[in-house]
Amino acid sequence: MTQLEAARRGDITPEMEFVAEREQLTAEVIRDEVAAGRMVIPANTVHLAGVLEPMAIGIEAKCKINANIGNSAVTSDIDGELEKLPTSVHYGADTVMDLSTGKDIDTIRRSIIDASPVPIGTVPIYQMLEELGGEIEEMRAQHFLDMVEHQAKQGVDYMTIHCGLLLEHLHMTTERVTGIVSRGGSLIAKWMMAHRKQNPLYECFDDLCDIMRQYDVTWSLGDGLRPGSIADASDDAQFAELDVLGELVERSWENGTQVMVEGPGHVPMDQIDMNIKRQIDVCKGAPFYVLGPLVTDIAPGYDHITSAIGAAMAGWSGAAMLCYVTPKEHLGLPNNDDVKEGVIAYKIAAHAADVARHRKGAQDRDNALSKARFEFDWNEQFRLSLDPQTAQAYHDETLPQDTFKSAHFCSMCGPKYCSMKITEDIRAMADEGNLVEIEPATSSSESSAS
């Protein structure tokens, strides 16, 4: 029985109870949100029997972030990818996707799942393509069904599958600046053009549900026609696919499977709120998992920043999970340091969204850090930081001695120009009775009138 089926039966599973404690919500709220399809608990029964710690993705939960790791056909190795997993989890990734497209994918994934306390996602078409020698035209529906079952047996918790991209959508992409940028989407599009047939993943959707239901694998309905540039954002192709995804959300629920929906990758700021609310409406409240979105295309090497801006806005508008972007986006395979940079940028975005959405306890850490800052408790500031090592390293660059960890100033302001130290002095003067009440000043016009 899946989490969705249990919730709809009125049951509260141990996973729901665990999630409720993490989210500071009642188990009944978790159950009701899962039953309504507005929340998912990605927890493959195989992974759940190992080291997985259940978590929830949904509008009532805190905003989550995903980190992508995995090798490529050009570079990377097993040790390098396994190093990225603890880095992602340590700095706050709530889920991790293994997007390996190179050799030895099974070995990498098995090691990742065995070591990961967070849900692991995949895009099954990548490994299937590798096994077909890179020839997508050779794919048959059974090839894909077999791969989904293989990965489900490994313990994969959620899978991105591009079922919503249809043959009749392809003509809408011909005038796009960046065409079809989803790897999975482009592969399915090429298959459809080669065979002049409908998307086989759409046609075998119910069969896929049967496999995913058996292991309680959560759908991540892929947006194969997401915009790859702000010039292509919110076009007919994107929204035509979204309408199909809305249909598939309801079919997945009918089949007893949990589902979330992937969203656009490049969207200018003025279109983000509309995109999120349109998805929520079309997909009946199913959790929205957005890839970025990047709000400008002019900053290669800094796309973790341009996308984190859009991600924070998307989270505020109702996106349930944000897929990180690293400084290497569009340029190369990220290394371990890039993964850290991407995770921290997105943790900031998700946290800002939670504060804006008034999630219970979301601002507590902000308030505690602000208090430590005002009290010049430098070590507590470092401890409460998302990246304590970097925060302390910046402080140590100019004031490394231990004595400066209790100093009431930093190297920017010095001892005489620190506003917080001056405020301390003002308060001390007030406590001594030196602060007198003065009548509010009146304007010259008010004075003349009197």
Protein Blocks (a to p, Z undefined) as FASTA:
>chain_A
ZZklmmmnopacfklmmmmmmnopafklmmmmmmnopaccdddfklmmmmbccddddfkb
ccdddddedddfkbccfklmmmmmmmmmmnopabdcdfbfbehklmmmmmmmmmpmbdcd
ddfklmmmmmnnopaklpcfklmmmmmmmmmmnopabdcddfkbcfklmmmmmmpmnlpa
bfklmmmmmmmmmnopacfklmmmmmmmmmmmmnopacddddfkbcfbfklgoifklmmm
mmmmmmmmmmmmmnopacdddddfbdcfklmmmmmmmmmmmnnopacddehiafbfklgh
ilmmmmmmmmmmmmmnopabdcdddfkgokbccdfklmmmmmmmmmmmmmmmmmmnopgh
klmmmmmmmmmmmnopaklmmmmpmblmlmmmmmmmmmmbfklmmcccdfknommlgmkl
mmmmmmmmmmnopaccddddddfklmmmZZ
